[in-house]
Amino acid sequence: MKRKVVIFGGTGFLGLSLADYLTDRSFGVVLVARKRVVTQHKLLLWDGHSLGDWADEFNDAFGIINLAGRSVDCVKTPDNCDLILRSRVESVRIIGCALAKAKTCPKVWIQMSTAHIYGDPPFRFCDEEAPLGYGLAPQVGKAWETEFDKYLNKETRGVILRTGFVIGKNGGALQSLSRLVKLGLGGKAGEGKQGMSWIHQTDFNEIVFQALMNSGFSGVYNITSPNPVSNKEFMKSLRKTMKVPFGLSAPEFITRLGAKYIFKTDPELALYGRFVTPDRLLAEGFKFKFPDLNQALQDLLMQ
């Protein structure tokens, strides 16, 4: 009998990639999301903050994976900031309430968090013991993890994934950056010194698989490649992979204007960053398939 995993927020590119990965490894996957999409997996709808029929899936589930949260790829208006925070905290809270009512408890709850929780320290590498930062992203990350700790029960093993910039084939920010490169705009943003802590989607999926299967996985992990790079280095590697010899750079004021008025997103996503390292994963023997950025981009873009 297949082990069942319930993935919340599982209809984005990352969730669908993970669902396929786990299905290939003999898991039965149930997706819970706000909107219906075409998928081979069982899909249930929820509103992200109240109990529904989806809660019945916990009774025979092996694990829970919560990826739910409003995208940060938006202009940070007060309303959007509120939605970013509430969508994360409320989803954790209602999952915790459903867990408390379940007849049998899943063995593991894997909870998404953010590598942005460390803030944007200049030229400093952040492991899991680094001080947490100040600002919207750290505030959201702290609230997210605090709510998780509050609702995790003693029968269920908890794993928190402080995840960086996931690069994948079928969605995410890599598609937008690739379009900029094709337009000749793939230079550095601002000074280009800000960190980009990235991870290939295959390594992300394998880490989640290991967190499900390995009872030694517990607590907080940084989910990034062991080789974070600067924005300037990332864009240079992306241009090289795409065989585009030149990319115009954007000074900070141009980046801010373009992000807000053309791309309708937050300029700080490009202008600020951090160098995060997965020290716990490395100490526990995890082997990255794509530790090098050039190798990862070639796998994603050259097929």
FIVOKOL-374397 format. One record per residue: x, y, z of N, C-alpha, C in turn. Coordinates in steps of 0.05 Angstrom, whole numbers, plus 32768, in hexadecimal, padded with zeros to 4 digits. Example, Ala and Ser with C-alpha at 12.3 -4.5 7.8 and 13.67 -1.06 7.14 Angstrom:
REM FIVOKOL-374397
81087F8E809C80F67FA6809C81087FBE809C 81017FD3808E81117FEB808F81028001809D 
This chain:
REM FIVOKOL-374397
80117FE88000800080008000801180198000 800C802C7FEE801C80447FEC801980568005 802F8062800D802E807580228023808F8017 8011809B8026800380B3801C800F80CC8028 801380E08016801D80FA801F800A810F8015 8003812280277FF18138802180028151801D 8001815D80068011817580007FFE818D7FFE 800181A080107FF281B9800F800081CE7FFF 7FF081DD7FEF7FFD81F07FDD800C81E27FC7 800281CB7FBE801181B97FAD800C81BD7F8F 7FFF81D37F877FF981D67F6A800B81EA7F5C 801F81F57F6B803382067F5D804881F47F51 805B82007F43806F81F07F35807F81DF7F48 808481E97F60809481DA7F73808481C27F7E 806B81C77F85805A81B27F908055819C7F7C 804F81A37F63804A818F7F4F8063817F7F48 807A818C7F488093817E7F448098816A7F5A 809381737F73809781617F8A8083814A7F8A 806A814F7F828056813A7F81805E81247F6D 8067812D7F56807081197F42808881097F4C 809B81177F5A80B3810A7F6480AC80F47F79 809980FB7F8B809180E87F9F808180D17F94 807080D77F80806180C27F73807380AE7F66 808980B77F5A809C80A57F4E80AA80937F63 80A9809C7F7C80B5808D7F9280A0807E7FA3 808A80787F96807580677FA1806580747FB7 8063808E7FB88051809B7FCA803680A17FBC 802180A07FCC800780AA7FC2800580C77FCB 800080D97FB8800080F67FBE7FE481027FBC 7FDD81117FD07FC481217FD07FCC813E7FD1 7FC2814E7FBE7FC8816B7FBD7FB0817A7FCA 7FB6818E7FD97FA1819F7FE57FA981BC7FDD 7F9781CA7FCF7F9D81E47FC47F8481F57FC2 7F88820E7FBC7F7182217FBA7F63821F7F9F 7F7282187F8A7F6782187F6F7F6B81FD7F62 7F5881F67F517F5A81DC7F437F6C81DF7F2B 7F7E81CB7F277F8F81CA7F0F7F8D81AE7F04 7F9781AC7EEB7F9881917EDE7FB081827EE9 7FAC816C7EF57FC1815C7F017FBA813F7F03 7FCD812E7F037FC981117F067FC381097F23 7FC9811C7F357FC781167F527FAB811D7F5D 7FA3810F7F727F8A81167F7F7F8C81337F8A 7F7881437F857F78815F7F8D7F5F81667F9C 7F6381727FB47F4D817C7FC47F51819A7FC8 7F3A81A87FC97F3B81C57FCD7F3881CD7FEA 7F4481E47FF17F4181F0800B7F43820E8009 7F3D821C801F7F408239801E7F588243802D 7F67823080397F80823780477F7D823F8064 7F648241806D7F61824A80897F4A823D8098 7F3B822A808C7F26821C809A7F2581FF8093 7F1A81EF80A57F1981D280A27F0681CA808B 7F0D81B4807E7EFD81A980687F01818C8066 7EF6818080507EF88163804B7F15815A8049 7F27816C80427F438165803F7F4F815A8059 7F44816380707F4E815A80897F4C813C808D 7F39812F807F7F35811280827F4D81038077 7F5D811080657F748103805A7F8A80FD806E 7F89810A80857F9E8107809A7F9C80EB80A7 7F8580DF80A77F8080C780B77F9180AF80AE 7F9980AE80957FAB8099808C7FC380A4807D 7FCA80BD80837FE180C980757FFC80C28083 801080BE8074802B80B9807E803880D48085 803380E980748040810280788030811A806E 803681318078802B814B806F8042815C8065 803D816A804F8051817D804580428197803F 804981AC804D803B81C6804A804C81DA803B 804581E08022805281F480118041820D800E 802A820E801C8016822380168020823E801F 80198252800F801F826E8015801C827F7FFD 801282978000800F82AA7FEA802A82B17FDE 802D82B17FC4804782B77FB7805282D27FC0 806C82D37FC4807A82EC7FCB808182FB7FB1 807B82F07F9A808182FD7F81806A83117F7A 806A83277F898055833B7F86805F83557F91 8051836B7F8B805783857F97804F83847FB4 8060838D7FC6805B838A7FE3804983A17FED 803083A17FE4801C83B37FF0801583A9800C 800983BA801C800083B080377FEE83978035 7FDB839780227FCA8380801F7FD983678018 7FEC836980057FFC83527FFD800D83488014 8019835A8023802A8352803A80198343804E 8000834C80537FEE833F80657FE78323805B 7FE2832180417FDB830780367FF282F38037 800B82FD8032802282EC8034802582E0804F 802282F18064802482E7807F800C82D58087 7FF482DE80827FDC82CE808A7FDB82B3807C 7FE182B380627FDE829980547FF18284805F 8007828C806A801A82798075801282708091 800D828480A28006827E80BE7FEB826F80C0 7FD7827880B17FBD826B80B27FBD824F80A7 7FCD824A80927FCE822F80887FDA821C809C 7FF0822480AA7FFC821480BE7FE8820E80D5 7FDA822380DD7FC7822180F37FB1820D80ED 7FA5820E80D57F8F81FC80D07F9881E080CB 7FB081DC80C07FBC81C280BE7FC081B680DA 7FCA81C780EC7FCE81BE81077FB481B68115 7F9E81C5810F7F8481BF811A7F7A81A4810F 7F7E81A080F57F76818680E97F86816F80F4 7FA0817480F97FB1815F81047FA781578120 7F9E816A81307F958165814B7F7C8154814B 7F6C815581357F53814781337F56812C8126 7F6D8127811A7F71810E810B7F7080F5811C 7F6580E081127F6480C781217F7F80BB8125 7F9080BD81107FAC80B481127FBD80CB8108 7FD480CF81147FE680E5810C7FFA80DD80F7 7FFD80ED80E2801380E980CF802E80E880DE 804080D980D3805A80D680E0806C80EF80DE 806780FF80C98079811680C48069812D80B8 8070814680C18065815E80B5807D816F80AB 807F817280918094818280858089819E807E 809581B2808A808B81CD8087809E81E08078 809481EC806380A48200805580A982188066 80C18223806480C7823D806F80D9824C805B 80E78261806380F682718050811282768059 8125827480468140827C804B8143829A8050 812F82A98048812F82C6804D812C82CD806A 812782B9807B812482BD8097813D82C980A4 815482C68096816D82D180A1817182EE8099 815D82FA808B81618316808381738317806B 8182832D806981948331805281AF833A805B 81BD8329806A81D78332807581EC8333805E 81F9834A805B820D834D80458225833B8049 822B832B80358244831B803382488308804B 823282FF8056823482EC806C822582D38065 823182BC806C822482A280668214829B807F 81FB8291807A81E9828B808F81E4826D8090 81EB826080A681E3824480AB81CA824480BD 81C2822D80C681A9822C80D681AB823A80F1 81C3824080F981C7824D811381CA826B8110 81C9827680F881CC829280F481B582A28100 81BA82BB810981A582CC8114819082D180FF 817782D28107816182D880F5816082F680F0 815482FE80D98156831980CF813E832A80D8 813E834280CC8129835680D1811C835E80B7 8102836180B780F38369809F80DC8356809A 80CE835A808380B6834A807D80BC832C807B 80D08325806B80D68308806780DD82FA8081 80F08305809280F582F880AB80DD82F880BE 80CD830D80BE80B5830E80CE80A282F780C6 809E82F480AC808C82DF80A3809882C380AA 80B282C080A580BF82A680AB80BC829F80C8 80C182B280DA80BF82AC80F780A382A580FE 808F82B480F4807382AE80FB806B829280F0 8074828C80D8806F827280CC8079825B80DE 8092825D80E6809F824880F5809482468112 808D825E811D8081825E8138806782508139 805682558124803C82488122803F822A811F 80538222810F80588205810B806081F88125 807282048134807A81F9814E806381F78161 8050820A81608039820A8171802681F2816C 802381EB8152800F81D7814B801B81BB8146 803581B881458041819E8142803D818D815B 803281748157802D8164816F804581518174 80448143818A805B81328192805D81198182 804781118175804780F88166805280FC8149 805481158140805C811A8125807781288124 8089811D811480A38129811180A181428100 80AE8157810880AD817180FA80C7817880EC 80C5818180D380DC818A80C480D581A580B7 80E681B980BC80E381D480B080F881D8809A 80EF81E08082810081E4806B810382028066 8119820D806E811F82298068812B822A804B 8119822E8039811F8229801C81288242800E 813C823F7FFD814682557FED813782577FD2 814582607FBE813A82657FA3813B824B7F94 8123823E7F90812282247F82812282297F64 8135821E7F56813682207F39812B82077F2D 811882097F1A810B81F27F0E810481F77EF1 80FA81E27EE480F481E37EC880DA81F07EC1 80C681EC7ED180AB81F37EC9809E820A7ED8 80AE821B7EE480A382327EF280B7823F7F04 80AD82517F1480BE825F7F2780CD82767F1A 80DF82837F2A80EC829B7F21810082967F0B 810A827E7F08811D82797EF28112827F7ED7 80F8827A7ED380EC82817EB980ED829F7EB4 80E782AF7EC880E882CC7EC5810482D67EBF 811882CB7ECE813482D37ECA813D82CB7EAE 813582B37EA5813D82AA7E8A813182BD7E74 811982C77E78810D82D97E65811D82F37E64 812682FD7E7B813783157E7C815183107E6C 815D82F97E6F817682F37E61817182F37E43 815B82E77E3A815482E77E1D815183037E12 814783157E23814283317E1A815B83427E1C 817283367E25818A83457E27818C83557E41 817A834F7E548179835E7E6D8183834D7E85 819383397E7F819B83267E9481B5832D7EA2 81B983467EA881D0834E7EB881CA834E7ED6 81DC83597EE581D8835A7F0281C2836E7F0A 81B6836A7F2181A2837C7F2C81AF838C7F43 81AE83A67F4181BC83B67F5581DA83B17F54 81E683AF7F6B820383AA7F6C820A838D7F64 81F6837B7F6681FB835F7F5E820A834F7F73 820F835A7F8B821D834C7F9F820B833C7FB2 81F183417FB081DE83337FC281DE83157FBC 81DA83057FD181DB82E87FCE81C282DD7FC2 81C682C77FB381B082B77FA881B4829A7FB1 81A582927FC581A782777FD0819282667FC1 819C82567FAF818B82477F9C818C82297FA2 817A821A7F97817A81FD7F98816B81F27F7F 817681DD7F73816981CF7F5D815081C17F67 813B81C17F57812281B47F60812581967F66 813781897F58813C816C7F5E814781687F7A 815A81797F81816681777F9C8151817E7FB1 814081927FAC812A81997FBE811881807FC2 811081747FAC80FE815D7FAD810B81467FBD 812481417FB88132812B7FC6813481317FE4 8139814A7FEB813A81518008811F814B8015 81098153800880EF814D801380EB812F8016 80F28120800180F081038002810080F7801A 81188101801E812880F78034811C80FF804F 81118117805081048120806980EC810F8070 80DE8105805B80C780F3806080D180D8806B 80E680CD805E80EE80B28063810180AE807A 811180C38080812680C18094811D80CC80AF 811980BC80C2810F80C580DC812380D780EB 813C80D880E1815080EA80ED814D810680E4 813D810B80CF8138812780C68124813380DA 812D814980E7811C815680FA8126817380FF 811481868102811C81A18108812081B280EF 813181C680F1813581DA80DC814D81D380CA 814881D580AF815D81D1809B815C81E88087 817481F1807F817682038069817681F3804F 816381FA803D816081EA8024816A81FB800D 818481FA800A819282097FF581AA81F87FEB 81B481FF7FD481CD81F37FCB81E381FB7FDE 81F881EB7FE0820F81F27FF1822082087FE4 821982117FCC822982267FBE8217823D7FB6 820E824E7FC9820082677FC1821282797FB2 8207828A7FA18217829D7F91820B82B97F93 821982CC7F89820F82E77F8881FB82EA7F70 81EC82FF7F7181DA83047F5A81EA83077F40 820083157F42821183187F2A821B82FE7F1F 822482EC7F31822D82D17F28821682C17F1D 81FF82C27F2981E882B27F2081E182BA7F04 81DE82D47EFF81D682DE7EE481EB82D77ECF 820582D97ED7821A82D27EC4821882B57EBD 821482A37ED0821182877ECA81F982817EB9 81E3828F7EBE81CA828B7EAF81CF82947E92 81DC82AB7E8E81E282B47E7281F4829F7E64 820882957E72821A82827E66820B82687E5D 81F9825F7E6F81EA82477E6881D8824B7E50 81CC82637E4F81B982697E3981C882737E20 81E282757E2181F3827E7E0B81EB829B7E02 81E782AC7E1581E282C87E1081FA82D87E1B 820A82E37E0A822482EE7E13822283077E24 820C83167E22820B83307E2F81F083347E3C 81F083417E5381D783487E6081D983637E6E 81C783757E6881C783907E7481C1838E7E92 81D1839C7EA281CC839D7EBE81B883B37EC4 81AC83B17EDC819883C57EE481A083D17EFE 81A683EB7EFF81AB83F87F18819383F67F2B 819883FB7F44818283F77F57816984057F51 816B841F7F498152842E7F44814384237F2B 815184197F178144840D7F00813783F27F08 814583E37F19813A83CA7F22812083CE7F32 812083E37F43810883E97F5280F183F27F40 80F684027F2D80E1840B7F1B80D683F47F0A 80E883E47EFE80E083CE7EED80D183B97EFC 80DA83B27F1480CC839E7F2480B083A77F2B 80AD83BF7F33809383C97F3C807F83CD7F25 808883DA7F0F807683E37EFA807483D17EE2 808983C07EDD808983AE7EC6808383927ECF 809283887EE3808F836C7EEB807B83687F02 8072837F7F0D805E837E7F228067836C7F3A 807F83707F42808A83607F58809B83717F6B 80A683657F7F80B583737F9380D283767F8A 80DD838E7F8880F983917F7F810D83857F93 810583827FAC811883777FC0811E835A7FBB 810C834C7FAB811283307FA4812C832F7F94 813183447F85814A83447F74816183537F82 815B83677F92816F83797F9D817B836F7FB7 816D835E7FC5817783547FDF817A83367FDE 818B832B7FEE8190830F7FEE81A183068005 81A582EC800681B682E2801C81C482C98012 81DB82C3801F81EB82AB801881E58297802E 81D48283802881CB826F803B81D882548035 81E18246804981EE822C804581E082168054 81DE81FE804881CF81E8805381E081D78066 81EA81E3807B81FE81D5808C81F381BC8099 81DA81BC80A181CF81A380AE81CD818C809A 81C38193808181C1817E806D81DD81728067 81F181838064820C8179805F821681688076 82128171808E821C816380A6820F814880A8 81F68146809F81E7812C80A181EA811B8088 81FC8124807582048112805F81F481148046 81E38129804381D3812C802B81E681328013 81E281247FFD81F281297FE581E181377FD0 81E981507FC981DB815F7FB581E281557F99 81CD81517F8981D2814A7F6D81DB81617F5C 81D381797F6481DA81917F5581E581A67F68 81FD81A37F72820981B77F85821481CF7F77 821981CD7F5C822581E27F4D821181F07F3B 8211820A7F3B81FC821A7F2C81FE82147F0E 821582147F02821782107EE5820C81F57EDE 821281E17EED820781C67EE981E981C57EEB 81DF81D37EFF81C281D47F0481B381E27EED 81BD81F87EE481B182077ECE81B281F77EB4 81C881EA7EAF81CA81DA7E9781B581C37E97 81B181B77EAE819D81A27EAF818181AD7EAA 817B81C57EB3816081D07EB1815A81DD7E96 816F81E97E89816B81FA7E72817581EE7E58 818681D97E59819381D07E41818581B67E36 816E81AF7E40816181977E368149819E7E24 
